[in-house]
């Protein structure tokens, strides 16, 4: 169901665009990668406070100072779940692509290449 999948990537990239502005890094980076059959959307922004990780996909949860309504990640999770897919926030340092936020999408039926 592309109509449900496309908005997931738009939301994740838009969130990364917002947060990389907060980085002190000279280069602001947003990456989409496929590793072990999982899709990573990562950036070198400030990342997510460990205390907030459990709330990320809760409706109306937002840390944005401006423009955040707290529905984007909630809808990402719901849209993916309709087709049996899932999304999570990667907290393990050794699994992260970049030092900031790292969201991982697991598409049902996709095998490791």
Short mmCIF file of the C-alpha atoms (twelve columns), coordinates in Angstrom:
data_MODEL
# 
_entry.id   MODEL 
# 
loop_
_atom_site.group_PDB 
_atom_site.id 
_atom_site.type_symbol 
_atom_site.label_atom_id 
_atom_site.label_alt_id 
_atom_site.label_comp_id 
_atom_site.label_asym_id 
_atom_site.label_seq_id 
_atom_site.Cartn_x 
_atom_site.Cartn_y 
_atom_site.Cartn_z 
_atom_site.pdbx_PDB_model_num 
ATOM 1   C CA . UNK A 1   0.000  0.000   0.000  1 
ATOM 2   C CA . UNK A 2   2.224  2.821   -1.266 1 
ATOM 3   C CA . UNK A 3   -0.283 5.459   -0.119 1 
ATOM 4   C CA . UNK A 4   0.471  4.421   3.470  1 
ATOM 5   C CA . UNK A 5   4.234  3.898   3.051  1 
ATOM 6   C CA . UNK A 6   5.213  7.107   1.255  1 
ATOM 7   C CA . UNK A 7   4.041  9.410   4.106  1 
ATOM 8   C CA . UNK A 8   6.185  7.411   6.538  1 
ATOM 9   C CA . UNK A 9   9.372  8.361   4.701  1 
ATOM 10  C CA . UNK A 10  8.220  11.960  4.206  1 
ATOM 11  C CA . UNK A 11  7.602  12.313  7.944  1 
ATOM 12  C CA . UNK A 12  10.910 10.735  8.956  1 
ATOM 13  C CA . UNK A 13  12.929 12.892  6.556  1 
ATOM 14  C CA . UNK A 14  11.036 16.042  7.580  1 
ATOM 15  C CA . UNK A 15  11.713 15.258  11.242 1 
ATOM 16  C CA . UNK A 16  15.399 14.795  10.448 1 
ATOM 17  C CA . UNK A 17  15.460 18.096  8.542  1 
ATOM 18  C CA . UNK A 18  14.014 19.850  11.583 1 
ATOM 19  C CA . UNK A 19  16.442 18.304  14.071 1 
ATOM 20  C CA . UNK A 20  19.692 18.500  12.071 1 
ATOM 21  C CA . UNK A 21  19.334 22.274  12.263 1 
ATOM 22  C CA . UNK A 22  20.035 21.837  15.983 1 
ATOM 23  C CA . UNK A 23  23.394 20.129  15.465 1 
ATOM 24  C CA . UNK A 24  26.712 21.840  15.996 1 
ATOM 25  C CA . UNK A 25  28.225 19.712  13.241 1 
ATOM 26  C CA . UNK A 26  29.517 21.585  10.211 1 
ATOM 27  C CA . UNK A 27  27.855 19.077  7.868  1 
ATOM 28  C CA . UNK A 28  24.217 18.203  8.411  1 
ATOM 29  C CA . UNK A 29  23.521 14.660  7.246  1 
ATOM 30  C CA . UNK A 30  20.356 12.638  6.634  1 
ATOM 31  C CA . UNK A 31  20.784 9.076   5.328  1 
ATOM 32  C CA . UNK A 32  18.526 6.317   4.100  1 
ATOM 33  C CA . UNK A 33  20.226 2.931   4.196  1 
ATOM 34  C CA . UNK A 34  19.297 -0.726  3.835  1 
ATOM 35  C CA . UNK A 35  21.166 -3.083  6.162  1 
ATOM 36  C CA . UNK A 36  20.299 -6.705  6.890  1 
ATOM 37  C CA . UNK A 37  16.896 -6.270  5.263  1 
ATOM 38  C CA . UNK A 38  16.011 -3.268  7.445  1 
ATOM 39  C CA . UNK A 39  15.598 0.320   6.257  1 
ATOM 40  C CA . UNK A 40  17.331 2.972   8.349  1 
ATOM 41  C CA . UNK A 41  16.508 6.673   8.318  1 
ATOM 42  C CA . UNK A 42  19.247 8.371   10.312 1 
ATOM 43  C CA . UNK A 43  20.711 11.811  10.880 1 
ATOM 44  C CA . UNK A 44  23.481 13.576  12.769 1 
ATOM 45  C CA . UNK A 45  21.156 15.825  14.772 1 
ATOM 46  C CA . UNK A 46  20.897 15.717  18.575 1 
ATOM 47  C CA . UNK A 47  19.081 12.362  18.622 1 
ATOM 48  C CA . UNK A 48  16.390 11.379  21.098 1 
ATOM 49  C CA . UNK A 49  16.799 11.675  24.854 1 
ATOM 50  C CA . UNK A 50  16.818 8.128   26.295 1 
ATOM 51  C CA . UNK A 51  13.977 9.128   28.641 1 
ATOM 52  C CA . UNK A 52  11.784 9.958   25.617 1 
ATOM 53  C CA . UNK A 53  12.309 6.828   23.512 1 
ATOM 54  C CA . UNK A 54  9.348  4.951   25.018 1 
ATOM 55  C CA . UNK A 55  7.008  7.853   24.147 1 
ATOM 56  C CA . UNK A 56  8.154  8.481   20.558 1 
ATOM 57  C CA . UNK A 57  5.256  6.715   18.853 1 
ATOM 58  C CA . UNK A 58  2.603  7.962   21.300 1 
ATOM 59  C CA . UNK A 59  0.035  10.332  19.848 1 
ATOM 60  C CA . UNK A 60  0.547  14.020  20.767 1 
ATOM 61  C CA . UNK A 61  4.127  13.462  21.996 1 
ATOM 62  C CA . UNK A 62  6.528  16.070  20.600 1 
ATOM 63  C CA . UNK A 63  9.721  17.802  21.678 1 
ATOM 64  C CA . UNK A 64  9.670  20.321  18.833 1 
ATOM 65  C CA . UNK A 65  9.709  23.944  19.951 1 
ATOM 66  C CA . UNK A 66  7.693  24.966  16.898 1 
ATOM 67  C CA . UNK A 67  5.431  23.181  14.459 1 
ATOM 68  C CA . UNK A 68  5.192  19.864  16.297 1 
ATOM 69  C CA . UNK A 69  1.771  18.342  16.901 1 
ATOM 70  C CA . UNK A 70  2.936  14.914  17.978 1 
ATOM 71  C CA . UNK A 71  1.061  12.901  15.375 1 
ATOM 72  C CA . UNK A 72  3.720  12.150  12.737 1 
ATOM 73  C CA . UNK A 73  5.535  9.221   14.338 1 
ATOM 74  C CA . UNK A 74  2.272  7.850   15.698 1 
ATOM 75  C CA . UNK A 75  0.844  7.786   12.153 1 
ATOM 76  C CA . UNK A 76  4.076  6.261   10.808 1 
ATOM 77  C CA . UNK A 77  3.696  3.339   13.176 1 
ATOM 78  C CA . UNK A 78  -0.023 2.937   12.456 1 
ATOM 79  C CA . UNK A 79  0.398  3.124   8.670  1 
ATOM 80  C CA . UNK A 80  3.113  0.481   8.726  1 
ATOM 81  C CA . UNK A 81  1.218  -1.776  11.126 1 
ATOM 82  C CA . UNK A 82  -1.791 -1.988  8.787  1 
ATOM 83  C CA . UNK A 83  0.322  -4.087  6.412  1 
ATOM 84  C CA . UNK A 84  2.189  -5.980  9.135  1 
ATOM 85  C CA . UNK A 85  5.322  -3.803  8.985  1 
ATOM 86  C CA . UNK A 86  6.992  -2.147  11.976 1 
ATOM 87  C CA . UNK A 87  9.173  0.788   12.964 1 
ATOM 88  C CA . UNK A 88  11.385 1.349   15.981 1 
ATOM 89  C CA . UNK A 89  13.998 3.773   17.262 1 
ATOM 90  C CA . UNK A 90  17.480 2.231   17.391 1 
ATOM 91  C CA . UNK A 91  19.126 2.838   20.767 1 
ATOM 92  C CA . UNK A 92  22.089 0.471   20.444 1 
ATOM 93  C CA . UNK A 93  25.174 2.516   19.612 1 
ATOM 94  C CA . UNK A 94  26.779 -0.282  17.592 1 
ATOM 95  C CA . UNK A 95  23.702 -0.523  15.331 1 
ATOM 96  C CA . UNK A 96  23.365 3.204   14.628 1 
ATOM 97  C CA . UNK A 97  24.306 4.549   11.197 1 
ATOM 98  C CA . UNK A 98  24.845 8.141   12.383 1 
ATOM 99  C CA . UNK A 99  25.186 9.623   15.869 1 
ATOM 100 C CA . UNK A 100 21.762 11.319  15.917 1 
ATOM 101 C CA . UNK A 101 18.323 9.784   15.454 1 
ATOM 102 C CA . UNK A 102 18.122 6.346   13.843 1 
ATOM 103 C CA . UNK A 103 14.684 5.013   12.917 1 
ATOM 104 C CA . UNK A 104 14.432 1.482   11.564 1 
ATOM 105 C CA . UNK A 105 11.648 0.098   9.386  1 
ATOM 106 C CA . UNK A 106 11.107 -3.638  9.132  1 
ATOM 107 C CA . UNK A 107 9.006  -4.585  6.106  1 
ATOM 108 C CA . UNK A 108 7.224  -7.902  6.575  1 
ATOM 109 C CA . UNK A 109 8.393  -10.424 4.014  1 
ATOM 110 C CA . UNK A 110 11.739 -8.753  3.245  1 
ATOM 111 C CA . UNK A 111 14.617 -11.161 3.780  1 
ATOM 112 C CA . UNK A 112 18.259 -10.345 4.413  1 
ATOM 113 C CA . UNK A 113 20.142 -9.993  1.143  1 
# 
